[in-house]
């Protein structure tokens, strides 16, 4: 049985063996696939031990384990989280005990963090796929590792039955706007955030989501999700083969550099790059970089290529809308895209999730005051993307934030709204305290609220 020390020696040795020449950083995803395979083998062994102790058999009945995040995308490197979903047929004491034991055993292996949701039943999966975006992405990208084969089949059949291209398109539109504003919040003049910046790691998610929209849910991903997404863009005539190779090299280099930054700065989970850190990194791997400026140059040359791939995703999405939506719909979509948010929706489009989501994100200070009645109406929506867009807006009042959170924030499937609301500076203290006092939702959804409360000295 692999011990934590053995695991660290194993992955460290494999990394050193792989990254020998400067050009190897442009092949980091090849290493990522090897690392992901080693990670899955570790999970299988830990599940076997936990299941034998609890169920008396190495294959647990009623429990199946999937990866999500970087492991599910075959893009895992040393600084990646151990993103693991323990899906269960119910909530029996044994099923919950196995989940608990598995998480505890993984925490000894010094991953950046072990990330696993408390939810995991088929009912939960259905709820999040229908309602949410953040958790729905987790479910749709999940890849089976081990466990009850019958439950695996149920999970994958349920995902397939709920798959909807229109829903993926809606989610993609939201993510474009959501990440753009998140990048702005994370930006700082003294460093470059490699995870949250244009052309950074979060932009790499978009080709994978495009592949979901174009091809459906992948149940046995053999490539990286980035490769699958770029291939889908190529098949739609949006990328040339040479461009795919360039984007993969660029993405690999940025991913490698960010991963190395996490190693030398454990508390920095984003990967903040500035000259001093480039110098430290150069000293750590002098056989890969001759000068700190080389690191900065690699990143600056890589970012436009990754950003261009994301732009092609938007182009493909717009083509899908032109082919499937009405002339009225596309006319309004074009107007809102150009910032003409004052135009009214036709009655048949009044409740359209995509158009309302875009209209909220395109709202600016000039139109905010005259749009208050519209924002009030939008706050009564049950659409996750519409409500999440509202809670992200700097033009939404604390009163409306409070009303949305009290009406929907504690509802199963909508809990991530609590995180988004906690990041809005217009959040009232009364609403903040309401979120913190609640004892019905997973504690992880309250972390931004707790951070905000500590900053304000109100908790």
C-alpha positions as CSV (number, residue, x, y, z in Angstrom):
1,X,0.0,0.0,0.0
2,X,1.4,3.4,-1.0
3,X,2.2,5.7,1.9
4,X,2.2,9.5,1.6
5,X,6.0,9.6,1.6
6,X,6.2,7.0,-1.1
7,X,3.6,8.8,-3.2
8,X,5.5,12.1,-3.0
9,X,8.8,10.4,-4.0
10,X,7.0,8.6,-6.8
11,X,5.4,11.7,-8.4
12,X,8.5,13.9,-7.7
13,X,10.7,11.4,-9.5
14,X,8.3,11.1,-12.4
15,X,8.1,14.8,-12.8
16,X,11.9,15.2,-12.8
17,X,12.2,12.4,-15.3
18,X,9.7,14.1,-17.6
19,X,10.7,17.7,-17.5
20,X,14.4,17.5,-18.5
21,X,14.6,20.0,-21.4
22,X,13.2,23.5,-21.8
23,X,10.9,22.3,-24.6
24,X,9.3,19.8,-22.2
25,X,7.2,22.5,-20.6
26,X,5.3,22.7,-23.8
27,X,4.3,19.1,-23.3
28,X,3.0,19.5,-19.7
29,X,-0.4,18.0,-20.6
30,X,1.3,14.7,-21.6
31,X,2.7,14.6,-18.1
32,X,-0.7,15.6,-16.7
33,X,-2.3,12.5,-18.2
34,X,0.4,10.3,-16.6
35,X,-0.1,12.1,-13.2
36,X,-3.9,11.7,-13.5
37,X,-3.5,7.9,-14.1
38,X,-1.3,7.6,-11.0
39,X,-3.8,9.6,-9.0
40,X,-6.6,7.3,-10.1
41,X,-4.6,4.3,-9.1
42,X,-4.1,5.9,-5.7
43,X,-7.9,6.5,-5.3
44,X,-8.7,2.9,-6.3
45,X,-6.4,1.6,-3.6
46,X,-7.7,3.9,-0.9
47,X,-11.4,3.1,-1.8
48,X,-10.5,-0.6,-1.7
49,X,-9.1,-0.3,1.8
50,X,-11.9,1.9,3.1
51,X,-14.6,-0.4,1.6
52,X,-13.0,-3.6,3.0
53,X,-13.0,-2.0,6.4
54,X,-16.6,-0.8,6.2
55,X,-18.4,-3.2,3.8
56,X,-16.1,-6.3,4.1
57,X,-15.4,-6.1,0.3
58,X,-13.0,-4.1,-1.8
59,X,-15.8,-3.0,-4.1
60,X,-18.4,-0.9,-2.1
61,X,-22.0,-1.6,-2.8
62,X,-24.1,1.5,-3.3
63,X,-21.0,3.8,-3.7
64,X,-19.2,4.9,-6.8
65,X,-16.3,7.3,-7.1
66,X,-15.8,9.9,-9.8
67,X,-13.2,12.5,-10.3
68,X,-14.1,16.1,-11.4
69,X,-12.1,19.2,-12.0
70,X,-8.5,18.8,-13.3
71,X,-8.4,15.1,-12.6
72,X,-11.5,14.5,-14.7
73,X,-10.1,16.6,-17.5
74,X,-6.8,14.5,-17.5
75,X,-5.1,17.8,-16.8
76,X,-3.8,17.1,-13.2
77,X,-0.4,18.3,-12.1
78,X,1.2,18.4,-8.7
79,X,-0.5,21.5,-7.5
80,X,-4.0,20.3,-8.5
81,X,-6.7,19.7,-6.0
82,X,-7.8,16.1,-5.3
83,X,-11.3,16.8,-6.7
84,X,-13.3,13.7,-6.0
85,X,-17.1,13.0,-6.0
86,X,-18.4,10.1,-3.9
87,X,-21.8,9.3,-5.4
88,X,-24.1,7.2,-3.3
89,X,-27.3,5.2,-3.7
90,X,-28.6,6.7,-0.5
91,X,-27.4,8.2,2.8
92,X,-26.8,5.1,4.9
93,X,-24.3,5.2,7.7
94,X,-21.9,2.9,5.8
95,X,-22.0,5.0,2.6
96,X,-21.3,8.2,4.5
97,X,-18.6,6.5,6.6
98,X,-16.8,5.4,3.4
99,X,-16.9,8.9,2.1
100,X,-15.5,10.3,5.4
101,X,-12.7,7.7,5.6
102,X,-11.7,8.2,1.9
103,X,-11.4,12.0,2.4
104,X,-9.4,11.6,5.6
105,X,-7.0,9.1,4.0
106,X,-6.4,11.5,1.0
107,X,-5.7,14.5,3.3
108,X,-2.4,12.8,4.3
109,X,-1.1,13.0,0.8
110,X,-0.4,16.7,0.7
111,X,-2.6,17.7,-2.2
112,X,-3.3,21.4,-2.4
113,X,-6.7,20.4,-1.0
114,X,-9.1,17.5,-1.0
115,X,-12.3,18.9,-2.6
116,X,-15.4,16.8,-2.3
117,X,-19.1,17.9,-2.0
118,X,-21.2,16.5,0.8
119,X,-24.0,15.9,-1.6
120,X,-23.9,12.9,-3.9
121,X,-27.2,11.0,-4.3
122,X,-29.0,10.5,-7.6
123,X,-31.6,13.0,-6.4
124,X,-28.8,15.5,-5.8
125,X,-27.3,15.0,-9.2
126,X,-30.7,15.5,-10.8
127,X,-31.3,18.7,-8.8
128,X,-27.9,20.3,-9.6
129,X,-28.0,19.4,-13.3
130,X,-31.4,20.9,-13.7
131,X,-30.9,24.0,-11.5
132,X,-27.3,25.1,-11.2
133,X,-24.3,25.9,-13.4
134,X,-21.3,25.5,-11.1
135,X,-22.3,22.1,-9.7
136,X,-23.8,21.0,-13.0
137,X,-20.4,21.5,-14.6
138,X,-18.9,19.3,-11.9
139,X,-21.4,16.5,-12.7
140,X,-21.2,16.7,-16.5
141,X,-17.4,16.6,-16.5
142,X,-17.1,13.8,-13.9
143,X,-15.2,10.7,-14.9
144,X,-15.7,7.3,-13.2
145,X,-12.7,5.9,-11.2
146,X,-14.1,2.9,-9.3
147,X,-16.9,1.5,-7.2
148,X,-20.3,0.0,-7.7
149,X,-20.6,-0.7,-11.5
150,X,-24.4,-0.7,-11.3
151,X,-24.5,2.7,-9.6
152,X,-22.0,4.0,-12.1
153,X,-24.4,3.0,-14.9
154,X,-27.3,4.8,-13.1
155,X,-25.3,8.0,-12.7
156,X,-24.2,8.0,-16.4
157,X,-27.8,7.2,-17.6
158,X,-29.2,10.0,-15.5
159,X,-26.6,12.5,-16.9
160,X,-27.4,11.4,-20.4
161,X,-31.1,11.7,-19.9
162,X,-30.7,15.3,-18.5
163,X,-28.2,16.4,-21.1
164,X,-29.5,19.4,-23.1
165,X,-27.6,21.4,-25.7
166,X,-29.7,24.5,-25.0
167,X,-28.8,24.3,-21.3
168,X,-25.1,23.9,-22.0
169,X,-25.4,27.0,-24.3
170,X,-27.1,29.0,-21.6
171,X,-24.4,27.9,-19.1
172,X,-21.6,28.9,-21.5
173,X,-23.1,32.4,-22.0
174,X,-23.2,32.9,-18.3
175,X,-19.6,31.6,-17.8
176,X,-18.2,34.1,-20.4
177,X,-19.6,37.1,-18.5
178,X,-19.0,35.6,-15.0
179,X,-15.3,34.9,-15.6
180,X,-14.7,38.2,-17.2
181,X,-15.8,40.1,-14.2
182,X,-14.0,37.7,-11.9
183,X,-10.8,38.3,-13.8
184,X,-11.2,42.0,-13.2
185,X,-11.7,41.4,-9.5
186,X,-8.6,39.3,-9.3
187,X,-6.4,41.7,-11.3
188,X,-3.6,43.7,-9.6
189,X,-0.9,46.0,-10.9
190,X,1.9,44.2,-9.2
191,X,1.4,40.7,-10.5
192,X,-0.3,38.5,-13.1
193,X,-2.9,36.0,-11.9
194,X,-2.2,32.9,-14.0
195,X,-5.5,31.2,-13.0
196,X,-7.8,34.2,-13.4
197,X,-6.6,36.4,-16.2
198,X,-7.4,36.6,-20.0
199,X,-5.6,33.7,-21.6
200,X,-5.0,32.1,-18.2
201,X,-6.0,28.7,-16.9
202,X,-9.7,29.4,-16.4
203,X,-10.0,30.3,-20.1
204,X,-8.9,26.7,-20.8
205,X,-12.2,25.4,-19.5
206,X,-14.2,26.9,-22.4
207,X,-13.1,24.6,-25.2
208,X,-14.0,21.6,-23.0
209,X,-17.5,23.1,-22.4
210,X,-17.8,23.7,-26.1
211,X,-17.1,20.0,-26.7
212,X,-19.9,19.1,-24.2
213,X,-22.2,21.4,-26.1
214,X,-21.2,20.0,-29.5
215,X,-20.7,16.3,-28.7
216,X,-22.4,15.5,-25.4
217,X,-21.0,14.2,-22.1
218,X,-17.8,12.1,-22.4
219,X,-18.0,9.0,-20.2
220,X,-14.4,7.7,-20.8
221,X,-12.2,10.7,-21.6
222,X,-8.9,9.5,-23.1
223,X,-7.4,12.9,-24.1
224,X,-7.4,16.1,-22.1
225,X,-10.6,18.1,-22.1
226,X,-8.7,20.9,-23.8
227,X,-7.8,18.6,-26.6
228,X,-11.3,17.4,-27.0
229,X,-12.6,21.0,-27.1
230,X,-10.0,22.1,-29.7
231,X,-10.9,19.1,-31.8
232,X,-14.6,20.1,-31.7
233,X,-13.6,23.6,-32.8
234,X,-11.6,22.2,-35.7
235,X,-14.5,20.0,-36.8
236,X,-16.7,23.1,-36.9
237,X,-14.2,24.9,-39.1
238,X,-13.2,27.3,-36.4
239,X,-9.6,26.2,-35.9
240,X,-6.8,25.0,-38.2
241,X,-4.6,22.0,-37.2
242,X,-1.5,24.2,-36.7
243,X,-3.5,26.4,-34.4
244,X,-4.5,23.4,-32.2
245,X,-0.8,22.5,-31.7
246,X,0.1,26.0,-30.8
247,X,-2.7,26.4,-28.3
248,X,-1.9,23.1,-26.6
249,X,1.8,24.1,-26.3
250,X,0.8,27.5,-24.9
251,X,-1.7,26.0,-22.5
252,X,0.8,23.4,-21.3
253,X,3.5,26.0,-20.6
254,X,1.2,28.3,-18.6
255,X,-0.1,25.3,-16.7
256,X,3.4,24.1,-15.8
257,X,4.5,27.6,-14.7
258,X,1.5,28.1,-12.5
259,X,2.0,24.6,-11.0
260,X,5.6,25.5,-10.1
261,X,4.5,28.7,-8.5
262,X,2.1,26.8,-6.2
263,X,5.1,24.7,-5.1
264,X,7.2,27.7,-4.1
265,X,4.3,29.7,-2.7
266,X,1.9,27.2,-1.0
267,X,-0.6,29.8,0.2
268,X,-1.1,31.2,-3.3
269,X,-3.6,28.9,-5.1
270,X,-4.0,31.1,-8.1
271,X,-0.4,31.4,-9.3
272,X,0.7,35.0,-9.0
273,X,3.5,35.8,-11.3
274,X,5.8,38.8,-11.0
275,X,9.6,39.3,-11.6
276,X,10.7,38.2,-8.1
277,X,8.7,35.0,-8.3
278,X,10.0,34.4,-11.8
279,X,13.5,34.6,-10.4
280,X,12.7,32.1,-7.6
281,X,11.2,29.7,-10.2
282,X,14.2,30.1,-12.4
283,X,16.4,29.1,-9.5
284,X,14.3,26.1,-8.8
285,X,14.4,24.7,-12.3
286,X,17.5,26.3,-14.0
287,X,17.6,23.5,-16.5
288,X,14.3,24.6,-17.9
289,X,14.7,28.4,-17.8
290,X,18.0,30.3,-18.2
291,X,16.7,33.7,-17.1
292,X,13.6,34.9,-15.2
293,X,12.6,37.0,-18.2
294,X,12.2,33.7,-20.2
295,X,9.4,32.8,-17.9
296,X,7.6,36.1,-18.3
297,X,8.1,35.9,-22.0
298,X,6.6,32.3,-22.3
299,X,3.5,33.4,-20.4
300,X,2.9,36.6,-22.4
301,X,3.3,34.7,-25.7
302,X,1.0,31.9,-24.5
303,X,-1.9,34.0,-23.2
304,X,-3.1,35.4,-26.6
305,X,-3.2,31.9,-28.1
306,X,-5.4,30.6,-25.2
307,X,-7.6,33.7,-25.3
308,X,-8.0,33.2,-29.1
309,X,-9.3,29.6,-28.5
310,X,-11.9,31.0,-26.0
311,X,-12.9,33.6,-28.6
312,X,-13.5,30.8,-31.1
313,X,-15.8,29.1,-28.6
314,X,-18.0,32.3,-28.6
315,X,-17.9,32.4,-32.4
316,X,-19.2,28.8,-32.5
317,X,-21.8,29.5,-29.9
318,X,-23.1,32.5,-31.9
319,X,-23.3,30.2,-35.0
320,X,-25.4,27.7,-33.0
321,X,-27.8,30.5,-32.1
322,X,-28.1,31.7,-35.7
323,X,-28.9,28.2,-36.8
324,X,-31.4,27.3,-34.0
325,X,-33.0,30.6,-32.8
326,X,-35.7,32.9,-34.3
327,X,-34.9,36.1,-36.2
328,X,-36.4,38.1,-33.3
329,X,-34.2,36.3,-30.8
330,X,-31.0,36.8,-32.8
331,X,-31.8,40.4,-33.4
332,X,-32.1,41.1,-29.7
333,X,-29.0,39.0,-29.0
334,X,-27.0,41.2,-31.4
335,X,-28.4,44.4,-29.9
336,X,-27.5,43.4,-26.3
337,X,-24.1,42.1,-27.5
338,X,-23.4,45.6,-28.8
339,X,-24.5,47.2,-25.5
340,X,-28.0,48.3,-26.6
341,X,-29.5,47.2,-23.3
342,X,-32.3,49.8,-23.3
343,X,-34.3,47.9,-25.9
344,X,-37.3,46.0,-24.5
345,X,-37.7,42.2,-25.0
346,X,-40.6,41.0,-27.2
347,X,-43.3,39.4,-25.1
348,X,-42.4,35.9,-26.3
349,X,-38.8,36.5,-25.2
350,X,-39.6,38.2,-21.9
351,X,-38.5,35.2,-19.8
352,X,-35.7,33.9,-22.0
353,X,-32.8,32.9,-19.7
354,X,-29.9,33.7,-22.1
355,X,-31.2,37.1,-23.2
356,X,-32.0,38.2,-19.6
357,X,-28.6,36.9,-18.4
358,X,-26.8,38.9,-21.1
359,X,-28.9,42.0,-20.5
360,X,-28.0,42.0,-16.8
361,X,-24.3,41.6,-17.5
362,X,-24.3,44.3,-20.1
363,X,-25.9,46.8,-17.7
364,X,-23.7,49.9,-17.1
365,X,-23.8,52.9,-14.8
366,X,-25.5,55.0,-17.5
367,X,-28.6,52.7,-17.7
368,X,-28.6,51.3,-14.1
369,X,-31.0,53.9,-12.6
370,X,-33.6,53.5,-15.3
371,X,-33.4,49.7,-15.2
372,X,-34.3,49.3,-11.5
373,X,-37.9,48.2,-12.3
374,X,-36.4,45.6,-14.7
375,X,-34.0,44.4,-12.0
376,X,-36.8,44.0,-9.6
377,X,-38.8,41.8,-12.0
378,X,-35.6,39.8,-12.8
379,X,-35.1,39.1,-9.1
380,X,-38.3,37.1,-9.1
381,X,-36.9,34.6,-11.6
382,X,-36.1,31.1,-10.7
383,X,-33.4,30.8,-13.3
384,X,-30.0,30.2,-11.6
385,X,-28.1,32.1,-14.3
386,X,-30.4,35.1,-14.1
387,X,-30.1,35.2,-10.3
388,X,-26.4,34.6,-10.3
389,X,-26.0,37.4,-12.8
390,X,-28.0,39.8,-10.6
391,X,-26.0,39.0,-7.5
392,X,-22.8,39.7,-9.4
393,X,-23.9,43.1,-10.6
394,X,-22.5,46.2,-9.0
395,X,-25.8,48.0,-9.7
396,X,-28.0,45.7,-7.7
397,X,-29.2,47.0,-4.3
398,X,-28.6,45.4,-1.0
399,X,-32.4,45.1,-0.6
400,X,-32.7,43.0,-3.8
401,X,-29.7,40.9,-2.8
402,X,-31.4,40.2,0.5
403,X,-34.7,39.3,-1.1
404,X,-33.0,36.9,-3.6
405,X,-31.0,35.2,-0.9
406,X,-33.9,34.7,1.5
407,X,-36.1,33.4,-1.3
408,X,-33.7,31.1,-3.1
409,X,-30.2,31.1,-1.5
410,X,-30.9,28.3,1.0
411,X,-32.8,26.2,-1.6
412,X,-31.2,22.9,-2.7
413,X,-29.5,23.6,-6.0
414,X,-29.1,27.3,-5.5
415,X,-26.6,27.3,-2.6
416,X,-23.7,28.7,-4.7
417,X,-25.7,31.9,-4.9
418,X,-24.5,32.5,-1.3
419,X,-20.9,32.6,-2.4
420,X,-21.7,35.0,-5.2
421,X,-23.7,37.3,-3.0
422,X,-20.9,37.4,-0.4
423,X,-18.5,38.9,-2.9
424,X,-20.9,41.7,-3.8
425,X,-19.9,44.9,-2.0
426,X,-23.6,45.9,-1.8
427,X,-24.4,43.0,0.4
428,X,-26.0,44.3,3.6
429,X,-24.7,43.2,7.0
430,X,-28.1,41.8,7.9
431,X,-28.0,39.5,4.9
432,X,-24.4,38.5,5.7
433,X,-25.4,37.5,9.2
434,X,-28.4,35.6,7.8
435,X,-26.1,33.5,5.6
436,X,-23.7,32.8,8.4
437,X,-26.4,31.9,11.0
438,X,-28.0,29.3,8.7
439,X,-27.3,25.7,9.5
440,X,-29.0,23.9,6.6
441,X,-26.5,24.2,3.8
442,X,-23.0,22.8,3.3
443,X,-20.4,24.9,5.2
444,X,-18.3,25.3,2.0
445,X,-20.9,27.6,0.5
446,X,-20.5,30.0,3.4
447,X,-16.7,30.4,3.2
448,X,-16.8,33.7,1.3
449,X,-19.4,35.0,3.7
450,X,-17.3,34.1,6.7
451,X,-14.2,35.7,5.1
452,X,-16.2,38.9,4.5
453,X,-17.6,38.9,8.1
454,X,-14.1,38.6,9.5
455,X,-12.9,41.5,7.3
456,X,-15.8,43.6,8.6
457,X,-15.4,42.4,12.2
458,X,-19.0,41.4,12.4
459,X,-18.6,37.7,13.3
